[in-house]
Amino acid sequence: MMVSMINIVTQSVSPFETGIATAMNSIFRTIGGVKGPTIAGVFLARYVSPLVIQTPRGPVMGPLIPNATAFNYIFLALGVALVGVVVTLLIKGKGTEIERQRPVEEAAQEV
């Protein structure tokens, strides 16, 4: 999926902005790769319940394990991220039309 994302980014910008676009893609992918698991880990550590083990002598408290609330919050965060992706895709369509109308020679003179 990462390689196809780089191809999409490369094909959706002008040739003169390819380096900037691929660098920004790498930066945001790294930021997401750091923040996502960290946020999920916070939810998994915060919302825990003890595991109760039934024995012949009675119930015994086991280790603390994440409960359903933790996973609900994680999937809620995933839903918010998907809304952000949809909004980004809607915004992206407007900028590419303007860039494609600009001639390549005009862009070369600016560089």
Contacts in CASP RR format, 6 or more apart in sequence:
PFRMAT RR
TARGET T0000
AUTHOR 0000-0000-0000
METHOD contacts of the structure
MODEL  1
MMVSMINIVTQSVSPFETGIATAMNSIFRTIGGVKGPTIAGVFLARYVSP
LVIQTPRGPVMGPLIPNATAFNYIFLALGVALVGVVVTLLIKGKGTEIER
QRPVEEAAQEV
2 29 0 8 1.000
5 25 0 8 1.000
5 29 0 8 1.000
6 22 0 8 1.000
6 25 0 8 1.000
9 21 0 8 1.000
9 22 0 8 1.000
9 25 0 8 1.000
10 18 0 8 1.000
10 21 0 8 1.000
10 22 0 8 1.000
12 21 0 8 1.000
12 92 0 8 1.000
12 96 0 8 1.000
13 20 0 8 1.000
13 21 0 8 1.000
13 96 0 8 1.000
13 99 0 8 1.000
14 99 0 8 1.000
14 102 0 8 1.000
14 104 0 8 1.000
14 107 0 8 1.000
15 104 0 8 1.000
16 107 0 8 1.000
16 108 0 8 1.000
16 110 0 8 1.000
16 111 0 8 1.000
36 77 0 8 1.000
39 74 0 8 1.000
39 77 0 8 1.000
40 74 0 8 1.000
40 77 0 8 1.000
43 66 0 8 1.000
43 70 0 8 1.000
43 71 0 8 1.000
43 73 0 8 1.000
43 74 0 8 1.000
43 77 0 8 1.000
44 66 0 8 1.000
44 70 0 8 1.000
44 74 0 8 1.000
45 66 0 8 1.000
46 70 0 8 1.000
47 66 0 8 1.000
47 67 0 8 1.000
47 69 0 8 1.000
47 70 0 8 1.000
47 73 0 8 1.000
48 64 0 8 1.000
48 65 0 8 1.000
48 66 0 8 1.000
48 67 0 8 1.000
48 70 0 8 1.000
49 64 0 8 1.000
49 65 0 8 1.000
49 66 0 8 1.000
49 67 0 8 1.000
50 61 0 8 1.000
50 62 0 8 1.000
50 63 0 8 1.000
50 64 0 8 1.000
50 65 0 8 1.000
51 61 0 8 1.000
51 62 0 8 1.000
51 63 0 8 1.000
51 64 0 8 1.000
51 65 0 8 1.000
52 59 0 8 1.000
52 60 0 8 1.000
52 61 0 8 1.000
52 62 0 8 1.000
53 59 0 8 1.000
53 60 0 8 1.000
53 61 0 8 1.000
53 62 0 8 1.000
54 60 0 8 1.000
END
